């Protein structure tokens, strides 16, 4: 098994000149679409070629054609394997995987060289800087220097340094600098590449132009020289900011006038964002007294009559138990969830169990210490729709519905569990434009069914 830690990410940044914080800055990455630092796609590619050279081919080579698809984010310190899927003549296909998913698919065709091609490429020591997000014009030709830090590259990939054609190296490294620092730049996702080095010219700049998709945040970079090919990159969706208390106060002014929830002592699990955060604000508008939990990010906005406390829902500690026993909530609003993402068609038992830990086992543990009169939680329309790429999530939500019915039957607790459609939250961010409802517009009519 392999893993890439912070030290190697830092070295690669100074090797390539790609200092995009999604790879390097833990705090920036934690608050991004991926919710964590990811390993450079081009780093994965070089690691695969290094693996090939170590196992099979310690001779000087030139890559004629290389294709790669970076399918899922590989996170810092995440364990993975490199496996060979295919080899015929000089064509090889590899995948970077773990037990649950494919991170990258990499295919290349090689030809032997009698010696490393001697070309003039500057050895450069990059200074750390910020992505430029340069506003370049579409369909106009530009150039990116074929520079890289040869000493650092040799430290990371000694066999590639010794045996791989230096123009191959320089072009691949220039591509990560181009995507990460310029097009699209700060919020980029390097998605795929397809490069043909069969008939390279002697240009010491990577010549390119680009165009943006008319409907989605996708950039197609056409490589003109010294090789031919294309690179696809996306702009990461931006995290959705929590709806403010003041805006909800204006939108639902009747809540504050009528004090719908004035007799509620509400415990809200999972209130840092999304449904839980909006729920806390709507209940506060209606006069409830609230304890709300967050996992890692303390909400920045103050909510009246609401105390935020930290909680790792899978590791409930004594301090939390003592707090909720003393508070003795009349109502529980339960929105705890792991990261939700689509998967391939293969059934994933580990993922199903993880969902059930959040949706069933953690709630069951909390109910051992308190006895509310009502539990409000949310199911999903996916229980009806059964999308093929969300089966583990859909099954866990269906199981939660059954669990909640047993709670209602055996503990004499009123239960409300609407099946919400996809809403505009950070869990539903997509590269493709979507027409989704606001969380408050889904939640508000359901809360009115409760009152105090």
N, C-alpha and C positions, 0 to 999 in steps of 0.2 A: 504493500500500500504506500502511496505517496501523499504528501500534503505540502502546501506552500505557506510559509509563515511570513510575518511582517518584514523580517530581515530580507528575504528574497524579493518581496514586492518592492522594497526600497531600492535594492540593488538594480532591479530591472528598470525602475523609473529613471535612474541615472544612466543606465545603459542606453535607453531609448529616447529620453527626453519627453516621455509621456508621464506627466505629473498629475493626471486626473485624480481628484480626491476620492472618487468611488473605489479606487484601488488602495489608497494610502491612508485616508483619514477616517478613523473609526467613528467619530461623532457625525461627520458629514454623511457617511455611508449608512449609519443606523437610522438616519432621518430621510432616507431616500426610498425610492421605489423598491429596491432590493432588500432594504433593511439590514445591510451588512456589507463589508468589504468583499469585493470579488476579484478573482485572479484574472489578469490580462488574458484575453483570448490568444494573442500572439505568444505569450509565455507558454500557454498550453501546447501550442503548435510546435515551438522549439523543443519543449520537453518530450514531445512525441518523437521528433526526429532524433533527438539525443538517445531515446530509448531504442529506436531502430538501429542506430549506429553501434550502440553498446552490445546489443544482442546478436546482430547479424552482419554488419557490413562496415568494418573499419577500413574503408577505402575512400579516396577522394571522390565526391559525387557532385553532380549538378541536378537540381530539381528542374524538370522540364515543365511539369504542370502540377499545381497544388490547388486543392479545393478544401474548404473548411466551413462547417456550420457550427456556430456556438449556440447550442440549443437551450441549455439551462445554465443559470449562474453557478459557477464553482466558487465557493466562499473560502476566504482565508482560513487556514488550519483544518479545512474539511478533507477527510480521507478519500482517496480515489485510486482507481486502477487504470492502467493503460493496457488495452488488449488489442491484439491484431485480429481483424475480422476477415481479411482477404489478402491473398498475394498471388499474382500471376505475372510471370516475367518480371518486369520492373515496376509494376503497379501495385501499390500497397494501400490498404484501408485500415484505419485504427479508430477506436472509440475510447474516450475518457469517461469512466462510469463509476458509480458505486452500486450498492445493492438495489437502490430504488430508482435510479434515473440515469439517463445519458446526458452528460454535460457537453461534449463536443464530438463531432464526427470529422475525421481528417483523412484526406486521400491525397496521395502524391505519386507521381511517376518520376523515376530517377534515371540518370545515365551516368556511367562511370567516366571519370576524368583522369588523365595521367598525372595531373598536378593541379593544385588550386589556381584558378584563373587570377592572373596578376592585374588588378585594376587599381586606379588611384582613388581611394576613398579616405577622406580625412578622419583621423582619430580625434574625437571631440569629447571634452568634459562638459556636460550640460549643467547649467545652473538651474536650480528649482524655480519654477515660475507657475503662474496660474493659466488655465486654459483661456484662450483668447476670444473664442466665439466670434471670429472675424466674419463680418458680413460680406462674403465673397459673392460675386455675381454668377448666376447659373449659366452653364454652357460656355463659359470663358475658360481658357486654358491657364493653369497655374503650375508652379513647380515647388517641390519639397526636396531639400537637400538629402542626399543619401549618406547621412552621417550617423555614426554610433560610437559608443565607447567600447573599443575593442578589448581593453583590459578587463573591464567588468563583464563583457559578454563571455570572455574566456573563463572567467571565474564561475559563471552560471552554467555554461554549456561548453565544457572543454572539448568534447568530441565534435560538436557542430563547428566550433572555432577551428579545429584542426582539419576537418574533412569536408565541410560543406562550402559550396561555392559562395564567395564573399558578396557577389551581387544578389544572390538569393537572400542572404542575411540582411543586407542593407535595405532592400526593398520591403521585406516583411517588417523590419523595425520602423522604417519610415511610415509604413501604413498605420501602425498603432499610434505614432505621434500625430499623424494627420487626423485620425478619427478622434483621438482623445483630447487633442488640444485645439483643433480648428473646426473640423466639419464632422459632426455637429458641434464638437467641443465639450463643454462642461457636462452636459446632460446626455452624453452619447451612450449608445449601446452598439458595440461592434458585433454585427450579426453574422456576416458571412463574407468569404472571399473566393475568388476564382481567378487564378493568375496563370498565364502561359509564358514561360521563359524560353520556349523553343527557339525563337529567333530574336534574341536580345540585341539591342543596339548598345552603343558605348556611352550613352548619356549618363552623366553623374547626378542628374536630378530625376526625381519621380514626377513625371508630367501627368497631369490629370485635369479633368473637368467634372462637373457634377450637375445633377438635377434633383429637385425635390418632388416627391409624389404629390399630386394635386389634392389628395383627400386625407392622407395620413402622414404622420411625422416620420417619413422614411426618406433617406438620401441614398441615391445611387451614384457612386463615384466611378467614373470610367478612367482606367489607367491606360495611358497612351504610350509611355516610354519610361524606362528602358524595356519593360515587358508589356504585354497586353493583358487586359482583363477587367474585372469589376470588383467592387467592394460594396456591400450593403450595410447601412448603419441606420439606427433609429434614435429618436430623442426619447429619453425616459419620461414617462408621465410624472407630473409633479404631484407630490402628496397633497391631499385635500385638507385645507385648514378647517378646524372645528368651527361650526356655526356659533357666532358670538351670543352671549346671554342678552346683550342689548338689542340685537336684531330680533331675537325670539320674543323679547318683551314687547316690541312694537307689533310683531306679527300676531301674537296671541295675547293681546292686552286683556282679554276677558278672564284669563287664568288668574291674573293677579287681583282682579276685582272681585272674583267669586271665591277665591281660596278653596278650590276644588280638593286639594290634597292636604289641607291644614292639619289633619289628625294622623297623617302617615309618618311613621319612623321608617325611612326607606334605606335599605342596604343595597347599593348598586355595585355589582361585580363586573369589572371591565369597563371603566368610565373614562379612560384617557382620550378616546376618540370614538367616532362612529355613533352607533345607536346608544351606547352607554353614556357617552358625553352629552348627547342631546337629551336623553332621558333625565339626567341629573338637572339640566337647566329647566326643562319643562316642569318637573316636579317642584323645583325651587320656586318657580313663578307661581305655582299653585299653593305655596305655603308649607310644603313638606320639610321635615328635618331629615338630613341626609348624611350617611357615611358612604363615600364612594371610593373604589379601589383603582389603582393603576399598577401596571407591572414594572415598567422601566422609565417611562417618560411622565413626570409630574405635569399635569395640565397647567399651563401658564395663567389661565384666566381664573379669577376668583368668582365663586358662585355663592350667593347668599345662603346661609344655613346649611352649608355643605362642607364637610371635612374630608379631605383626600388622605388616604393611607396607602402605603405600598403593600402589594400582595403578589406573590408567586403562587398562582392557583394550584399548581401541582406540588407545592411544598408549603402547606399551610402551617404556620408556626404558632407557638403558644401566645405570643403577644396579640396576634390577630384574633385568636379564639377568645381570649380574655376581653378584648375590645368589643367584639360583637355580642358576647354574652351580657356584658354590662349595658350595651346600647339597647339590646332586646328589640330588634326590628319587628315591626308589624308586617312589612312588605319586603320581599326580595325581588330585585330586578337583575336577572342573570344574563350577562352578555359575554362571558369569557369564551375565547376562541383562539386557536392557533392560527398561524398563517394559512390561508386558503389559496390553493393554486390548482390549475388543471393538470391532469396527469395523462400518461399514455393508457392504452387499453388493458395493460396487464394489471391484475388485481394486486393491491398492495396491503397486506395484512398489518404491517407495522404502522402505516398511515391511518388505517381504520382504527386501530387501537389508540393511537395518539388523539384522534378526534374524540373518541369515547372517554378518554381520560378527562378531557375538558368538559364535555357535554353531560356526562353522567357521573363518573366516579368522584370528581371534585365537588360537584353540587351535593351529592349524597353525603360526603364527609361533612360539609358545612351544616347540613340539616340535622346532624347528630347533636349539635350544640345549641340550636335555636329552633323556635317553633312559630313561624310567621302565620298570619291568617291568609296570605296570598303570595303566590310565586308568579312573576311575569317573566317569560323568556321568549325567545323567537325561534321558530322553525324556518324552513325555506321552501319556496315553490319548487325547488329541485326534487323534493320528495314526490311530487306529482310528475314533473317533467322528465326525471331520470336522464340527465345528460351523460353521455358515455364517458366523458373525460372528468366527471365529478362524482363517480360512483361511491368512493369511500366517504366523502363528505355527505352525500345524500343518504347513504345507509346509516351513518352515525346520527344524523338529524332525525331519521325515522325511528331509530332506537331510542333517542331522547324523548320523542313524543310518547312512546309506550312507557318509558320510565316515569315521565311526568304524570301519566294517567294512574299509574300505581301509587305515586305519592298522594295524588288527590283521593284515591280510594282508601288507602291505609292510614293516612295521617290527618284526614279531614281538613286539608288545606285547599283553598280555592286556587285554581290554576288557569292562567291565560297564556296561550302559546300560538300566536298567529303565524301563518306561513307567509313571510314577507317575500316579495320578488326582489331581484337584484336592485340595490340602491346605490346611490353615489357615496361610496366610502373608499378608504384606502385598500380594502380587500378586493374591490372590483375595478381597480385601475387597469386600463388596457391601452395598447398601442393603437387600437382601432376606435374611432369615435363611437360613443354610445349615448342613447337617450334614456337616462336613468332618473328615477324619482329622487327627490331630496329626502333625507332620513326623517326630518321632522314631519313631513307631510304624510309619511307612512305611520309614524309612531303616535302622533297627536290623537287621531281618532280612536286608536286602541287604548290609550291611557284614559280617555274620557269615559270608557266603559268601567273604569275602576273607581275613580274618585277616592273618597276617604273611607 
